[in-house]
Amino acid sequence: MRGLMEVKPLEMTTLVPDAVAQTDAHFFNPLQTATLHRLCEVLMPPLKGYPGALDAGTPEFLDFLIGVSPRDRKLMYQSGLDWLNAEAEAKYFLPFAKTNNAQADALIRPWLRAWMTDHPPTEHHARFINLAHSDIRTATVNSQAWSEASQAAGQTASGFDLYWYPVDPDVHRETRTPMRPSGQSSSPQEGHA
């Protein structure tokens, strides 16, 4: 033990990986990324004090999400972004990322459909536009930036209890006191001990 008392260990601190180095994991190529950024900007702009998709980091999140998604979802996004860019090039002679709002609207609006959550459109381009729109909205409203805007607006925390709890194997277990019919007291009546 002699000499060990004088040794002082180095101070240990935690490091956040992104604070040390920039993450460089991209699924989409640069042109697809630019197209996705513009699509997010058009489909979910800032509104009434709430952040838009770009403010919430939605394109970056979708780049990660689609990168780890099943193969058919990856192909749908890649081919959809390539198609959208090709349409802009053919119609306006510029990439989709450089289109103005009216041009982007003219390319997207014909493909938007009303659909039920579990029955997206089956047409190839309509399917991409509508599923991308849904993904963009979902990612944006579930972001930290959106939650902070909700709290600043005086609303309750948007993420509170919005997740699934583990299934309780005893589904018949009562966790609260059953309600009594009106007119009955919960305290013992006189004469009953």
N, CA, C and O of each residue as an XYZ file, in Angstrom:
772
protein
N       0.817     -1.201      0.000
C       0.000      0.000      0.000
C       0.861      1.266      0.000
O       0.374      2.368     -0.252
N       2.190      1.073      0.297
C       3.048      2.243      0.359
C       3.117      2.909     -1.027
O       3.390      2.231     -2.017
N       2.877      4.210     -1.106
C       2.942      4.958     -2.350
C       1.604      5.072     -3.055
O       1.421      5.961     -3.887
N       0.680      4.206     -2.743
C      -0.619      4.261     -3.414
C      -1.467      5.428     -2.924
O      -2.307      5.929     -3.673
N      -1.274      5.861     -1.717
C      -2.072      6.948     -1.171
C      -1.764      8.268     -1.869
O      -2.617      9.154     -1.927
N      -0.546      8.403     -2.400
C      -0.174      9.647     -3.057
C      -0.669      9.722     -4.499
O      -0.727     10.804     -5.083
N      -1.028      8.567     -5.075
C      -1.480      8.545     -6.473
C      -2.928      8.994     -6.538
O      -3.792      8.452     -5.848
N      -3.179      9.978     -7.364
C      -4.556     10.453     -7.548
C      -5.019     10.002     -8.931
O      -4.363     10.289     -9.932
N      -6.142      9.300     -8.986
C      -6.636      8.859    -10.291
C      -7.097     10.050    -11.127
O      -7.519     11.081    -10.602
N      -7.005      9.878    -12.429
C      -7.481     10.921    -13.335
C      -8.989     11.046    -13.205
O      -9.694     10.060    -12.989
N      -9.460     12.243    -13.336
C     -10.898     12.473    -13.248
C     -11.579     11.872    -14.477
O     -11.160     12.100    -15.612
N     -12.623     11.109    -14.229
C     -13.355     10.474    -15.327
C     -14.614     11.275    -15.609
O     -15.375     11.592    -14.695
N     -14.825     11.594    -16.854
C     -16.035     12.300    -17.267
C     -16.663     11.543    -18.412
O     -15.993     10.780    -19.108
N     -17.936     11.753    -18.604
C     -18.617     11.114    -19.735
C     -18.530     12.036    -20.934
O     -18.526     13.259    -20.796
N     -18.464     11.449    -22.088
C     -18.402     12.205    -23.330
C     -19.556     11.788    -24.222
O     -19.862     10.602    -24.345
N     -20.183     12.757    -24.835
C     -21.217     12.480    -25.822
C     -20.503     12.296    -27.156
O     -19.768     13.189    -27.579
N     -20.697     11.156    -27.837
C     -19.945     10.898    -29.068
C     -20.048     12.015    -30.099
O     -19.048     12.355    -30.730
N     -21.245     12.600    -30.288
C     -21.390     13.641    -31.291
C     -20.676     14.936    -30.908
O     -20.426     15.782    -31.767
N     -20.346     15.096    -29.621
C     -19.616     16.280    -29.194
C     -18.129     16.138    -29.514
O     -17.405     17.131    -29.577
N     -17.685     14.915    -29.714
C     -16.282     14.653    -29.995
C     -16.022     14.641    -31.503
O     -15.022     15.185    -31.972
N     -16.915     14.026    -32.244
C     -16.733     13.913    -33.692
C     -18.088     13.993    -34.381
O     -19.114     13.664    -33.786
N     -18.089     14.421    -35.610
C     -19.307     14.498    -36.403
C     -19.644     13.115    -36.944
O     -18.797     12.450    -37.540
N     -20.882     12.686    -36.733
C     -21.322     11.406    -37.257
C     -21.410     11.511    -38.773
O     -21.957     12.482    -39.296
N     -20.888     10.539    -39.471
C     -20.921     10.565    -40.928
C     -21.486      9.247    -41.439
O     -20.768      8.431    -42.018
N     -22.752      9.054    -41.221
C     -23.422      7.847    -41.687
C     -24.619      8.293    -42.510
O     -25.655      8.660    -41.955
N     -24.486      8.265    -43.810
C     -25.557      8.712    -44.695
C     -26.005      7.565    -45.579
O     -25.185      6.855    -46.162
N     -27.309      7.392    -45.672
C     -27.859      6.372    -46.544
C     -28.093      6.936    -47.937
O     -27.760      6.286    -48.928
N     -28.659      8.135    -48.029
C     -28.972      8.735    -49.326
C     -27.742      9.411    -49.917
O     -26.880      9.905    -49.191
N     -27.674      9.425    -51.250
C     -26.584     10.144    -51.915
C     -26.867     11.653    -51.806
O     -27.968     12.032    -51.408
N     -25.909     12.515    -52.147
C     -26.104     13.962    -51.968
C     -27.322     14.530    -52.710
O     -28.008     15.399    -52.172
N     -27.601     14.065    -53.920
C     -28.755     14.567    -54.663
C     -30.061     14.127    -54.006
O     -31.005     14.911    -53.911
N     -30.116     12.878    -53.554
C     -31.313     12.390    -52.858
C     -31.500     13.143    -51.537
O     -32.628     13.453    -51.155
N     -30.416     13.431    -50.853
C     -30.489     14.174    -49.590
C     -31.035     15.575    -49.818
O     -31.884     16.040    -49.057
N     -30.562     16.248    -50.849
C     -31.059     17.592    -51.165
C     -32.544     17.543    -51.530
O     -33.309     18.424    -51.139
N     -32.946     16.525    -52.271
C     -34.349     16.354    -52.650
C     -35.199     16.106    -51.411
O     -36.285     16.670    -51.281
N     -34.715     15.270    -50.504
C     -35.440     14.980    -49.268
C     -35.567     16.243    -48.418
O     -36.629     16.484    -47.843
N     -34.523     17.046    -48.324
C     -34.590     18.298    -47.565
C     -35.689     19.204    -48.124
O     -36.481     19.762    -47.364
N     -35.737     19.349    -49.435
C     -36.756     20.217    -50.059
C     -38.151     19.632    -49.869
O     -39.101     20.375    -49.624
N     -38.286     18.324    -49.977
C     -39.582     17.670    -49.773
C     -40.070     17.902    -48.342
O     -41.247     18.187    -48.121
N     -39.172     17.780    -47.384
C     -39.523     18.033    -45.979
C     -39.938     19.486    -45.777
O     -40.906     19.773    -45.073
N     -39.201     20.393    -46.399
C     -39.499     21.822    -46.271
C     -40.876     22.158    -46.827
O     -41.595     22.977    -46.256
N     -41.242     21.532    -47.933
C     -42.524     21.799    -48.587
C     -43.686     21.144    -47.836
O     -44.732     21.765    -47.649
N     -43.507     19.901    -47.409
C     -44.606     19.160    -46.795
C     -44.843     19.496    -45.322
O     -45.945     19.279    -44.819
N     -43.841     20.019    -44.626
C     -44.005     20.340    -43.198
C     -43.242     21.617    -42.863
O     -42.183     21.565    -42.237
N     -43.788     22.781    -43.285
C     -43.122     24.051    -42.956
C     -43.423     24.461    -41.517
O     -44.321     23.893    -40.896
N     -42.688     25.438    -40.970
C     -43.003     25.946    -39.627
C     -44.414     26.550    -39.626
O     -44.846     27.137    -40.618
N     -45.126     26.396    -38.499
C     -46.493     26.890    -38.447
C     -46.859     27.280    -37.023
O     -46.725     26.473    -36.103
N     -47.311     28.486    -36.840
C     -47.833     28.986    -35.562
C     -46.919     28.696    -34.376
O     -47.377     28.208    -33.343
N     -45.649     28.990    -34.519
C     -44.714     28.807    -33.417
C     -44.145     27.400    -33.285
O     -43.305     27.149    -32.421
N     -44.592     26.491    -34.129
C     -44.060     25.125    -34.093
C     -43.025     24.976    -35.200
O     -43.159     25.582    -36.263
N     -41.995     24.176    -34.956
C     -40.927     24.047    -35.943
C     -41.374     23.265    -37.170
O     -42.261     22.415    -37.100
N     -40.748     23.569    -38.278
C     -40.963     22.785    -39.476
C     -40.057     21.568    -39.463
O     -39.284     21.365    -38.527
N     -40.157     20.771    -40.497
C     -39.363     19.546    -40.570
C     -37.866     19.830    -40.566
O     -37.096     19.076    -39.971
N     -37.444     20.911    -41.223
C     -36.010     21.220    -41.251
C     -35.516     21.643    -39.879
O     -34.413     21.276    -39.473
N     -36.328     22.418    -39.158
C     -35.950     22.852    -37.806
C     -35.869     21.672    -36.843
O     -35.074     21.688    -35.903
N     -36.688     20.651    -37.076
C     -36.735     19.487    -36.194
C     -35.669     18.446    -36.540
O     -35.508     17.468    -35.811
N     -34.944     18.642    -37.635
C     -33.932     17.665    -38.035
C     -34.530     16.428    -38.686
O     -33.916     15.362    -38.684
N     -35.715     16.568    -39.235
C     -36.412     15.422    -39.828
C     -35.645     14.775    -40.986
O     -35.580     13.546    -41.033
N     -35.062     15.533    -41.923
C     -34.342     14.855    -43.017
C     -33.193     13.976    -42.515
O     -32.965     12.883    -43.034
N     -32.484     14.457    -41.518
C     -31.374     13.676    -40.974
C     -31.884     12.418    -40.271
O     -31.291     11.344    -40.383
N     -32.995     12.571    -39.544
C     -33.579     11.406    -38.877
C     -34.059     10.383    -39.914
O     -33.819      9.186    -39.761
N     -34.735     10.853    -40.967
C     -35.225      9.925    -41.991
C     -34.070      9.246    -42.727
O     -34.183      8.085    -43.123
N     -32.964      9.961    -42.911
C     -31.794      9.349    -43.533
C     -31.336      8.154    -42.703
O     -31.013      7.098    -43.248
N     -31.311      8.327    -41.390
C     -30.953      7.214    -40.500
C     -32.020      6.127    -40.534
O     -31.701      4.951    -40.706
N     -33.287      6.512    -40.370
C     -34.381      5.547    -40.282
C     -34.486      4.691    -41.537
O     -34.580      3.467    -41.452
N     -34.470      5.322    -42.679
C     -34.597      4.565    -43.933
C     -33.352      3.706    -44.137
O     -33.444      2.617    -44.705
N     -32.211      4.170    -43.690
C     -30.981      3.389    -43.813
C     -31.014      2.069    -43.063
O     -30.297      1.136    -43.424
N     -31.837      1.976    -42.025
C     -31.943      0.735    -41.255
C     -33.302      0.061    -41.469
O     -33.664     -0.855    -40.731
N     -34.045      0.509    -42.466
C     -35.364     -0.051    -42.765
C     -35.236     -1.271    -43.680
O     -34.160     -1.533    -44.216
N     -36.329     -2.014    -43.860
C     -36.303     -3.152    -44.787
C     -35.982     -2.704    -46.214
O     -36.159     -1.540    -46.574
N     -35.518     -3.634    -46.994
C     -35.038     -3.347    -48.361
C     -36.096     -2.669    -49.234
O     -35.777     -1.740    -49.976
N     -37.347     -3.120    -49.154
C     -38.382     -2.524    -50.005
C     -38.634     -1.059    -49.651
O     -38.925     -0.257    -50.539
N     -38.529     -0.697    -48.379
C     -38.707      0.697    -47.959
C     -37.537      1.552    -48.455
O     -37.726      2.685    -48.896
N     -36.328      0.992    -48.376
C     -35.153      1.700    -48.891
C     -35.310      1.980    -50.380
O     -35.084      3.100    -50.838
N     -35.700      0.951    -51.132
C     -35.863      1.108    -52.578
C     -36.962      2.109    -52.917
O     -36.823      2.893    -53.856
N     -38.058      2.085    -52.152
C     -39.150      3.025    -52.400
C     -38.666      4.459    -52.242
O     -38.965      5.307    -53.083
N     -37.921      4.742    -51.176
C     -37.421      6.095    -50.952
C     -36.386      6.494    -52.002
O     -36.453      7.592    -52.554
N     -35.440      5.617    -52.275
C     -34.408      5.965    -53.257
C     -35.015      6.221    -54.635
O     -34.720      7.232    -55.272
N     -35.854      5.311    -55.086
C     -36.453      5.495    -56.414
C     -37.417      6.674    -56.409
O     -37.520      7.380    -57.412
N     -38.130      6.906    -55.297
C     -39.052      8.036    -55.208
C     -38.337      9.373    -55.251
O     -38.778     10.291    -55.942
N     -37.248      9.491    -54.526
C     -36.485     10.738    -54.550
C     -35.850     10.970    -55.918
O     -35.818     12.096    -56.413
N     -35.346      9.897    -56.525
C     -34.764     10.015    -57.875
C     -35.839     10.430    -58.880
O     -35.597     11.285    -59.732
N     -37.029      9.824    -58.780
C     -38.139     10.160    -59.678
C     -38.549     11.622    -59.526
O     -38.745     12.324    -60.518
N     -38.678     12.083    -58.258
C     -39.096     13.461    -58.007
C     -38.088     14.448    -58.586
O     -38.469     15.470    -59.157
N     -36.819     14.143    -58.440
C     -35.785     14.996    -59.001
C     -35.827     14.981    -60.526
O     -35.683     16.027    -61.160
N     -36.025     13.798    -61.120
C     -36.104     13.682    -62.584
C     -37.307     14.454    -63.133
O     -37.216     15.073    -64.193
N     -38.426     14.418    -62.419
C     -39.622     15.172    -62.838
C     -39.348     16.672    -62.841
O     -39.756     17.378    -63.763
N     -38.663     17.156    -61.821
C     -38.324     18.580    -61.749
C     -37.375     18.964    -62.883
O     -37.526     20.016    -63.505
N     -36.395     18.096    -63.141
C     -35.449     18.361    -64.241
C     -36.179     18.416    -65.583
O     -35.909     19.294    -66.402
N     -37.106     17.475    -65.807
C     -37.825     17.412    -67.076
C     -38.785     18.595    -67.256
O     -38.907     19.132    -68.357
N     -39.446     18.991    -66.204
C     -40.479     20.032    -66.311
C     -39.921     21.448    -66.152
O     -40.361     22.365    -66.846
N     -38.947     21.635    -65.236
C     -38.459     22.981    -64.924
C     -36.980     23.181    -65.217
O     -36.461     24.280    -65.025
N     -36.295     22.147    -65.675
C     -34.872     22.203    -65.997
C     -34.011     22.599    -64.793
O     -33.005     23.294    -64.937
N     -34.418     22.151    -63.623
C     -33.620     22.353    -62.422
C     -33.945     21.239    -61.432
O     -35.023     20.648    -61.485
N     -33.005     20.954    -60.527
C     -33.262     19.884    -59.555
C     -34.413     20.253    -58.620
O     -34.710     21.431    -58.419
N     -35.048     19.245    -58.059
C     -36.188     19.483    -57.168
C     -35.784     20.364    -55.993
O     -36.587     21.166    -55.517
N     -34.566     20.225    -55.525
C     -34.094     21.022    -54.392
C     -34.100     22.521    -54.702
O     -34.133     23.334    -53.778
N     -34.070     22.900    -55.969
C     -34.029     24.312    -56.365
C     -35.396     24.842    -56.806
O     -35.499     26.004    -57.201
N     -36.447     24.017    -56.749
C     -37.770     24.475    -57.173
C     -38.350     25.464    -56.168
O     -38.043     25.414    -54.977
N     -39.194     26.364    -56.669
C     -39.893     27.260    -55.755
C     -41.145     26.534    -55.248
O     -41.422     25.413    -55.674
N     -41.885     27.152    -54.361
C     -43.036     26.490    -53.754
C     -44.101     26.092    -54.772
O     -44.673     25.006    -54.677
N     -44.372     26.960    -55.742
C     -45.397     26.660    -56.751
C     -44.969     25.473    -57.620
O     -45.787     24.608    -57.934
N     -43.701     25.431    -58.005
C     -43.201     24.320    -58.818
C     -43.235     23.006    -58.030
O     -43.662     21.976    -58.551
N     -42.786     23.050    -56.786
C     -42.797     21.841    -55.958
C     -44.223     21.359    -55.745
O     -44.486     20.157    -55.783
N     -45.142     22.285    -55.521
C     -46.546     21.926    -55.330
C     -47.118     21.257    -56.581
O     -47.855     20.276    -56.480
N     -46.782     21.784    -57.751
C     -47.273     21.201    -59.007
C     -46.758     19.777    -59.216
O     -47.426     18.964    -59.855
N     -45.581     19.473    -58.686
C     -45.035     18.125    -58.815
C     -45.605     17.153    -57.776
O     -45.757     15.964    -58.058
N     -45.917     17.647    -56.594
C     -46.351     16.777    -55.496
C     -47.863     16.599    -55.438
O     -48.344     15.479    -55.264
N     -48.617     17.681    -55.579
C     -50.063     17.659    -55.345
C     -50.822     16.589    -56.135
O     -51.718     15.964    -55.568
N     -50.515     16.347    -57.396
C     -51.281     15.325    -58.130
C     -51.179     13.920    -57.529
O     -52.002     13.056    -57.833
N     -50.200     13.694    -56.700
C     -49.977     12.358    -56.144
C     -50.487     12.197    -54.712
O     -50.490     11.085    -54.184
N     -50.915     13.283    -54.081
C     -51.429     13.188    -52.718
C     -52.808     12.531    -52.732
O     -53.650     12.866    -53.565
N     -53.034     11.615    -51.828
C     -54.292     10.876    -51.747
C     -54.774     10.851    -50.304
O     -53.985     10.963    -49.365
N     -56.084     10.702    -50.145
C     -56.645     10.416    -48.823
C     -56.559      8.898    -48.663
O     -56.987      8.155    -49.546
N     -56.012      8.444    -47.552
C     -55.837      7.003    -47.365
C     -55.884      6.648    -45.897
O     -55.616      7.480    -45.030
N     -56.228      5.405    -45.632
C     -56.273      4.913    -44.260
C     -54.883      4.436    -43.879
O     -54.109      4.006    -44.734
N     -54.573      4.512    -42.604
C     -53.233      4.216    -42.106
C     -52.695      2.878    -42.586
O     -51.527      2.782    -42.962
N     -53.515      1.863    -42.581
C     -53.021      0.540    -42.968
C     -53.271      0.204    -44.434
O     -53.041     -0.930    -44.853
N     -53.740      1.175    -45.220
C     -53.981      0.952    -46.650
C     -53.437      2.115    -47.471
O     -54.216      2.901    -48.011
N     -52.112      2.240    -47.577
C     -51.554      3.340    -48.382
C     -51.851      3.112    -49.862
O     -52.169      1.993    -50.263
N     -51.750      4.160    -50.672
C     -51.993      4.010    -52.110
C     -51.088      2.934    -52.716
O     -49.989      2.680    -52.225
N     -51.563      2.320    -53.770
C     -50.774      1.266    -54.415
C     -49.997      1.780    -55.618
O     -49.017      1.153    -56.021
N     -50.412      2.918    -56.210
C     -49.662      3.488    -57.328
C     -48.258      3.844    -56.825
O     -48.103      4.396    -55.736
N     -47.259      3.528    -57.615
C     -45.868      3.673    -57.182
C     -45.548      5.078    -56.671
O     -45.073      5.230    -55.546
N     -45.803      6.111    -57.490
C     -45.434      7.479    -57.101
C     -46.336      8.016    -55.991
O     -45.866      8.727    -55.104
N     -47.613      7.685    -56.033
C     -48.533      8.119    -54.980
C     -48.148      7.460    -53.651
O     -48.217      8.087    -52.594
N     -47.750      6.216    -53.720
C     -47.333      5.511    -52.495
C     -46.130      6.217    -51.860
O     -46.116      6.460    -50.653
N     -45.128      6.544    -52.673
C     -43.946      7.222    -52.151
C     -44.303      8.574    -51.541
O     -43.934      8.850    -50.399
N     -45.006      9.411    -52.275
C     -45.327     10.760    -51.794
C     -46.126     10.690    -50.496
O     -45.832     11.423    -49.553
N     -47.123      9.826    -50.436
C     -47.983      9.760    -49.258
C     -47.294      9.138    -48.051
O     -47.483      9.605    -46.928
N     -46.502      8.098    -48.260
C     -45.772      7.508    -47.130
C     -44.666      8.442    -46.651
O     -44.416      8.547    -45.450
N     -44.008      9.117    -47.579
C     -42.984     10.090    -47.185
C     -43.631     11.234    -46.401
O     -43.085     11.681    -45.393
N     -44.781     11.704    -46.857
C     -45.500     12.766    -46.152
C     -45.836     12.330    -44.724
O     -45.646     13.092    -43.776
N     -46.330     11.116    -44.579
C     -46.652     10.582    -43.258
C     -45.404     10.471    -42.382
O     -45.429     10.847    -41.211
N     -44.325      9.959    -42.947
C     -43.070      9.823    -42.192
C     -42.521     11.188    -41.764
O     -42.031     11.343    -40.645
N     -42.608     12.164    -42.653
C     -42.104     13.506    -42.361
C     -42.909     14.134    -41.229
O     -42.333     14.708    -40.305
N     -44.221     14.031    -41.292
C     -45.076     14.595    -40.237
C     -44.825     13.888    -38.901
O     -44.685     14.537    -37.864
N     -44.771     12.560    -38.938
C     -44.573     11.793    -37.707
C     -43.233     12.115    -37.063
O     -43.159     12.328    -35.852
N     -42.172     12.152    -37.867
C     -40.841     12.452    -37.327
C     -40.787     13.869    -36.761
O     -40.142     14.101    -35.739
N     -41.450     14.808    -37.406
C     -41.408     16.198    -36.956
C     -42.154     16.376    -35.640
O     -41.624     16.992    -34.715
N     -43.378     15.848    -35.538
C     -44.157     16.071    -34.317
C     -43.652     15.229    -33.146
O     -44.055     15.460    -32.006
N     -42.788     14.272    -33.405
C     -42.196     13.487    -32.332
C     -40.762     13.897    -32.033
O     -40.019     13.150    -31.395
N     -40.373     15.077    -32.489
C     -38.999     15.554    -32.279
C     -38.892     16.350    -30.988
O     -39.896     16.787    -30.425
N     -37.679     16.528    -30.535
C     -37.423     17.332    -29.339
C     -37.816     18.783    -29.592
O     -38.353     19.440    -28.700
N     -37.556     19.290    -30.793
C     -37.890     20.682    -31.107
C     -39.397     20.912    -31.000
O     -39.828     21.950    -30.499
N     -40.198     19.958    -31.462
C     -41.651     20.078    -31.385
C     -42.106     20.034    -29.919
O     -42.975     20.802    -29.508
N     -41.514     19.136    -29.147
C     -41.864     19.018    -27.734
C     -41.554     20.318    -26.993
O     -42.350     20.774    -26.172
N     -40.414     20.902    -27.283
C     -40.047     22.161    -26.636
C     -40.998     23.285    -27.037
O     -41.329     24.134    -26.210
N     -41.443     23.303    -28.294
C     -42.405     24.313    -28.745
C     -43.753     24.111    -28.061
O     -44.432     25.083    -27.731
N     -44.142     22.864    -27.847
C     -45.397     22.571    -27.137
C     -45.336     23.071    -25.708
O     -46.286     23.675    -25.212
N     -44.221     22.820    -25.050
C     -44.068     23.268    -23.671
C     -44.032     24.790    -23.597
O     -44.592     25.374    -22.669
N     -43.386     25.437    -24.552
C     -43.328     26.896    -24.577
C     -44.710     27.501    -24.813
O     -44.995     28.609    -24.358
N     -45.569     26.766    -25.528
C     -46.934     27.235    -25.785
C     -47.860     26.947    -24.612
O     -49.042     27.286    -24.656
N     -47.324     26.315    -23.550
C     -48.117     26.033    -22.369
C     -48.885     24.732    -22.424
O     -49.738     24.478    -21.574
N     -48.595     23.909    -23.409
C     -49.261     22.614    -23.494
C     -48.485     21.601    -22.675
O     -47.309     21.800    -22.371
N     -49.151     20.513    -22.321
C     -48.466     19.467    -21.573
C     -47.411     18.835    -22.456
O     -47.483     18.914    -23.682
N     -46.445     18.216    -21.836
C     -45.349     17.565    -22.576
C     -45.933     16.561    -23.549
O     -46.701     15.683    -23.154
N     -45.574     16.684    -24.820
C     -46.175     15.845    -25.850
C     -45.722     14.390    -25.787
O     -46.424     13.515    -26.294
N     -44.587     14.111    -25.189
C     -44.102     12.739    -25.160
C     -44.496     11.964    -23.919
O     -44.117     10.801    -23.774
N     -45.247     12.580    -23.022
C     -45.563     11.937    -21.754
C     -46.560     10.809    -21.953
O     -47.657     11.032    -22.464
N     -46.189      9.607    -21.554
C     -47.043      8.413    -21.624
C     -47.527      8.087    -23.037
O     -48.599      7.502    -23.191
N     -46.777      8.443    -24.054
C     -47.169      8.096    -25.416
C     -46.331      6.949    -25.940
O     -45.823      6.992    -27.061
N     -46.194      5.934    -25.126
C     -45.465      4.754    -25.545
C     -46.164      3.548    -24.948
O     -46.960      3.672    -24.017
N     -45.864      2.401    -25.484
C     -46.514      1.179    -25.030
C     -45.884      0.678    -23.746
O     -44.665      0.715    -23.575
N     -46.730      0.214    -22.853
C     -46.250     -0.423    -21.636
C     -46.160     -1.918    -21.891
O     -46.853     -2.434    -22.768
N     -45.323     -2.623    -21.145
C     -45.277     -4.078    -21.302
C     -46.645     -4.686    -21.004
O     -47.401     -4.176    -20.177
N     -46.941     -5.771    -21.684
C     -48.221     -6.429    -21.486
C     -48.237     -7.069    -20.107
O     -47.303     -7.779    -19.736
N     -49.298     -6.819    -19.347
C     -49.455     -7.409    -18.027
C     -50.046     -8.803    -18.217
O     -51.148     -8.924    -18.752
N     -49.348     -9.864    -17.795
C     -49.859    -11.211    -18.038
C     -51.158    -11.507    -17.298
O     -51.915    -12.379    -17.725
N     -51.436    -10.805    -16.202
C     -52.663    -11.024    -15.452
C     -53.662     -9.943    -15.844
O     -53.765     -8.917    -15.172
N     -54.396    -10.170    -16.927
C     -55.292     -9.144    -17.449
C     -56.503     -8.912    -16.566
O     -57.175     -7.891    -16.713
N     -56.800     -9.819    -15.660
C     -57.969     -9.662    -14.804
C     -57.637     -9.035    -13.455
O     -58.526     -8.860    -12.622
N     -56.384     -8.698    -13.232
C     -55.969     -8.112    -11.963
C     -56.526     -6.698    -11.849
O     -56.383     -5.892    -12.768
N     -57.157     -6.402    -10.724
C     -57.684     -5.067    -10.461
C     -56.587     -4.236     -9.802
O     -55.986     -4.666     -8.818
N     -56.334     -3.072    -10.331
C     -55.304     -2.207     -9.755
C     -55.901     -1.033     -9.019
O     -55.180     -0.292     -8.352
N     -57.198     -0.847     -9.125
C     -57.826      0.267     -8.426
C     -59.081     -0.220     -7.720
O     -59.581     -1.309     -8.000
N     -59.578      0.583     -6.817
C     -60.754      0.226     -6.046
C     -61.974      0.290     -6.947
O     -62.165      1.292     -7.636
N     -62.814     -0.750     -6.968
C     -64.002     -0.700     -7.811
C     -64.953      0.404     -7.335
O     -65.040      0.697     -6.143
N     -65.643      0.990     -8.269
C     -66.590      2.054     -7.938
C     -67.824      1.450     -7.278
O     -68.282      0.373     -7.661
N     -68.348      2.142     -6.298
C     -69.552      1.684     -5.599
C     -70.765      2.353     -6.229
O     -70.683      3.483     -6.711
N     -71.884      1.651     -6.221
C     -73.112      2.283     -6.724
C     -73.439      3.520     -5.887
O     -73.100      3.583     -4.706
N     -74.091      4.489     -6.495
C     -74.404      5.726     -5.777
C     -75.307      5.428     -4.591
O     -76.142      4.524     -4.639
N     -75.131      6.191     -3.538
C     -75.913      6.028     -2.319
C     -75.249      5.117     -1.308
O     -75.672      5.075     -0.152
N     -74.227      4.393     -1.708
C     -73.537      3.531     -0.760
C     -72.282      4.216     -0.264
O     -71.571      4.874     -1.024
N     -72.027      4.057      0.983
C     -70.851      4.660      1.601
C     -69.709      3.662      1.558
O     -69.929      2.452      1.593
N     -68.510      4.164      1.483
C     -67.360      3.281      1.482
C     -66.931      2.918      2.898
O     -66.109      2.021      3.086
N     -67.489      3.616      3.907
C     -67.116      3.313      5.291
C     -68.101      2.281      5.857
O     -69.250      2.211      5.419
N     -67.645      1.477      6.837
C     -68.544      0.487      7.428
C     -69.741      1.184      8.088
O     -69.598      2.234      8.714
N     -70.903      0.586      7.936
C     -72.098      1.176      8.521
C     -72.182      0.826      9.997
O     -71.557     -0.124     10.467
N     -72.967      1.614     10.712
C     -73.127      1.376     12.160
C     -73.725      0.015     12.388
O     -74.570     -0.434     11.614
N     -73.313     -0.622     13.403
C     -73.809     -1.940     13.742
C     -73.022     -3.052     13.098
O     -73.156     -4.213     13.487
N     -72.212     -2.725     12.129
C     -71.378     -3.736     11.478
C     -69.961     -3.544     11.967
O     -69.427     -2.436     11.925
N     -69.361     -4.597     12.421
C     -68.012     -4.464     12.910
C     -67.076     -5.351     12.182
O     -65.880     -5.361     12.475
